[in-house]
Amino acid sequence: MPEDVFRIVVTAAVALAAIAFVVQAFMMGALMRTVRKIQRESEPLIDKAGPVIARLGPVIDRLQALVEKAGPAVERAGGAMEAAQRILEENRPHVAEITSEVAGIARTSRAQVERVGELLNEAGDCARTSMARIERTVDSAAEQVEQAGDAAKRAVMRPVHEANALAAGISAAVATLIRGRKYSVDSVTQDEEMFI
């Protein structure tokens, strides 16, 4: 690069740096004015906030003391949580096994209850069938006893009626022979009814 061009480039760079410095100075001045304006406008707020902050100081101190006291309790709680987590992790397989066994027991119990229900239904059906059969047998036996009683009554009463008729005939014949008179049908029937 020729020396003239080099000097022009260096001069332009120095000029740019000077302009940048001047712009920065103006920016800093504007920034300073803005900060002073904000400071003036915020002074009443700072004056009002001062007593509030002063009153908050003891509260903040107490909160800090509470946090310091709570630290060990939090650590103990954390330790307890870790222990509980460790116990849970150690017993997870046992809990899973117990849960599966309880589920198996519940399934088996349900199946057994259903089977018992079926057996009870079958037993009830058998009992109803047996009761119906017994009832039919008792009815048949009662009917046969009644028929046998009627047959026995007829068998016993037939000779009695025949003997009664024979006795009435003999009585009428004897009475006719002895008295020589005839009985009316009404008196004979009355005598028969009294005999029976």
C-alpha positions as CSV (number, residue, x, y, z in Angstrom):
1,M,0.0,0.0,0.0
2,P,1.4,3.4,-0.8
3,E,2.3,5.8,1.9
4,D,-0.1,8.5,1.0
5,V,-3.1,6.1,1.1
6,F,-1.8,4.8,4.4
7,R,-1.7,8.3,5.9
8,I,-5.2,9.1,4.6
9,V,-6.5,5.8,6.2
10,V,-4.8,6.6,9.5
11,T,-6.1,10.2,9.4
12,A,-9.7,9.0,8.7
13,A,-9.4,6.4,11.5
14,V,-8.2,9.1,14.0
15,A,-11.0,11.5,12.8
16,L,-13.6,8.7,13.3
17,A,-12.2,7.9,16.7
18,A,-12.4,11.7,17.6
19,I,-16.0,11.9,16.3
20,A,-16.9,8.7,18.3
21,F,-15.3,10.3,21.4
22,V,-17.3,13.5,20.9
23,V,-20.6,11.5,20.4
24,Q,-19.8,9.4,23.5
25,A,-19.3,12.7,25.5
26,F,-22.6,14.0,24.3
27,M,-24.3,10.7,25.1
28,M,-22.8,10.7,28.5
29,G,-24.0,14.2,29.2
30,A,-27.5,13.3,28.1
31,L,-27.4,10.2,30.2
32,M,-26.2,12.3,33.2
33,R,-29.1,14.8,32.7
34,T,-31.6,11.9,32.6
35,V,-30.1,10.3,35.7
36,R,-30.3,13.6,37.6
37,K,-33.9,14.1,36.5
38,I,-34.9,10.6,37.6
39,Q,-33.0,11.2,40.9
40,R,-34.9,14.5,41.5
41,E,-38.3,12.8,40.7
42,S,-37.6,9.8,42.8
43,E,-36.3,11.7,45.9
44,P,-39.9,12.1,47.3
45,L,-40.5,8.4,46.8
46,I,-37.2,7.6,48.5
47,D,-38.1,9.9,51.4
48,K,-41.4,8.1,51.8
49,A,-39.9,4.6,51.3
50,G,-37.2,5.3,53.9
51,P,-39.5,4.9,57.0
52,V,-41.2,1.8,55.4
53,I,-37.8,0.3,54.7
54,A,-36.8,1.1,58.3
55,R,-39.9,-0.6,59.6
56,L,-39.2,-3.6,57.3
57,G,-35.7,-4.0,58.7
58,P,-36.7,-5.8,61.9
59,V,-39.2,-8.0,59.9
60,I,-36.5,-8.9,57.5
61,D,-34.1,-9.6,60.5
62,R,-36.8,-11.9,62.0
63,L,-37.4,-13.6,58.7
64,Q,-33.7,-14.2,58.4
65,A,-33.6,-15.6,61.9
66,L,-36.5,-17.9,61.1
67,V,-34.8,-19.1,57.9
68,E,-31.7,-19.8,59.9
69,K,-33.7,-21.7,62.5
70,A,-35.7,-23.5,59.8
71,G,-32.5,-24.7,58.2
72,P,-31.9,-27.6,60.5
73,A,-35.6,-28.6,60.5
74,V,-35.6,-28.5,56.7
75,E,-32.4,-30.6,56.7
76,R,-34.1,-33.1,59.1
77,A,-37.2,-33.2,57.0
78,G,-35.0,-33.8,54.0
79,G,-33.3,-36.6,55.8
80,A,-36.6,-38.1,56.7
81,M,-37.8,-37.8,53.1
82,E,-34.6,-39.5,51.9
83,A,-35.1,-42.3,54.5
84,A,-38.8,-42.7,53.4
85,Q,-37.7,-42.7,49.8
86,R,-35.0,-45.3,50.5
87,I,-37.5,-47.5,52.4
88,L,-40.0,-47.2,49.6
89,E,-37.4,-48.1,47.0
90,E,-36.2,-51.1,49.2
91,N,-39.7,-52.4,49.7
92,R,-41.1,-51.7,46.2
93,P,-40.5,-55.3,45.1
94,H,-42.2,-56.6,48.2
95,V,-45.2,-54.2,47.8
96,A,-45.5,-55.3,44.1
97,E,-45.4,-59.0,45.2
98,I,-47.9,-58.5,47.9
99,T,-50.2,-56.5,45.6
100,S,-50.1,-59.3,43.0
101,E,-50.7,-61.9,45.7
102,V,-53.7,-59.9,47.0
103,A,-55.0,-59.6,43.5
104,G,-54.6,-63.4,43.0
105,I,-56.4,-64.0,46.3
106,A,-59.2,-61.7,45.2
107,R,-59.6,-63.5,41.9
108,T,-59.5,-67.0,43.6
109,S,-62.0,-65.8,46.2
110,R,-64.3,-64.5,43.5
111,A,-64.1,-67.8,41.7
112,Q,-64.8,-69.7,44.9
113,V,-67.8,-67.5,45.7
114,E,-69.2,-68.0,42.3
115,R,-68.6,-71.8,42.6
116,V,-70.4,-71.8,46.0
117,G,-73.2,-69.9,44.5
118,E,-73.5,-72.4,41.7
119,L,-73.4,-75.3,44.2
120,L,-76.1,-73.6,46.3
121,N,-78.3,-73.1,43.2
122,E,-77.8,-76.7,42.2
123,A,-78.6,-77.8,45.8
124,G,-81.7,-75.7,45.8
125,D,-82.8,-77.1,42.5
126,C,-82.2,-80.7,43.8
127,A,-84.1,-79.9,47.1
128,R,-87.0,-78.5,45.1
129,T,-87.1,-81.5,42.9
130,S,-86.9,-83.9,45.9
131,M,-89.6,-82.0,47.8
132,A,-91.9,-82.2,44.7
133,R,-91.2,-85.9,44.4
134,I,-91.9,-86.4,48.2
135,E,-95.1,-84.4,47.9
136,R,-96.2,-86.5,45.0
137,T,-95.3,-89.7,46.9
138,V,-97.2,-88.5,50.0
139,D,-100.2,-87.5,48.0
140,S,-100.2,-90.9,46.2
141,A,-99.8,-92.7,49.5
142,A,-102.7,-90.7,51.1
143,E,-104.8,-91.5,48.1
144,Q,-104.0,-95.2,48.3
145,V,-104.7,-95.2,52.0
146,E,-108.0,-93.5,51.3
147,Q,-108.9,-96.0,48.6
148,A,-107.8,-98.9,50.9
149,G,-109.9,-97.4,53.7
150,D,-112.9,-97.1,51.4
151,A,-112.3,-100.7,50.2
152,A,-112.0,-102.0,53.8
153,K,-115.1,-100.0,54.8
154,R,-117.0,-101.6,51.9
155,A,-115.6,-105.0,52.7
156,V,-116.6,-104.7,56.4
157,M,-120.0,-103.0,55.8
158,R,-121.3,-105.4,53.1
159,P,-121.5,-108.4,55.5
160,V,-123.0,-106.1,58.2
161,H,-125.7,-104.9,55.8
162,E,-126.3,-108.4,54.6
163,A,-126.5,-109.6,58.2
164,N,-128.7,-106.7,59.1
165,A,-131.0,-107.4,56.1
166,L,-131.1,-111.1,57.1
167,A,-131.9,-110.2,60.7
168,A,-134.6,-107.8,59.6
169,G,-136.1,-110.6,57.4
170,I,-135.9,-113.1,60.2
171,S,-137.4,-110.6,62.6
172,A,-140.3,-109.9,60.2
173,A,-140.9,-113.6,59.6
174,V,-140.9,-114.4,63.3
175,A,-143.1,-111.5,64.0
176,T,-145.5,-112.5,61.3
177,L,-145.6,-116.1,62.6
178,I,-146.1,-115.0,66.2
179,R,-148.5,-112.2,65.8
180,G,-150.0,-113.1,62.5
181,R,-150.1,-109.7,61.3
182,K,-148.3,-107.8,58.7
183,Y,-146.0,-104.9,59.4
184,S,-146.0,-101.9,57.3
185,V,-143.0,-100.8,55.3
186,D,-142.6,-97.8,57.5
187,S,-142.3,-99.7,60.7
188,V,-139.8,-102.2,59.2
189,T,-137.7,-99.4,57.8
190,Q,-137.7,-97.7,61.2
191,D,-136.6,-100.9,62.9
192,E,-133.8,-101.3,60.4
193,E,-132.6,-97.7,61.0
194,M,-132.6,-98.3,64.8
195,F,-130.5,-101.4,64.3
196,I,-127.9,-99.8,62.2
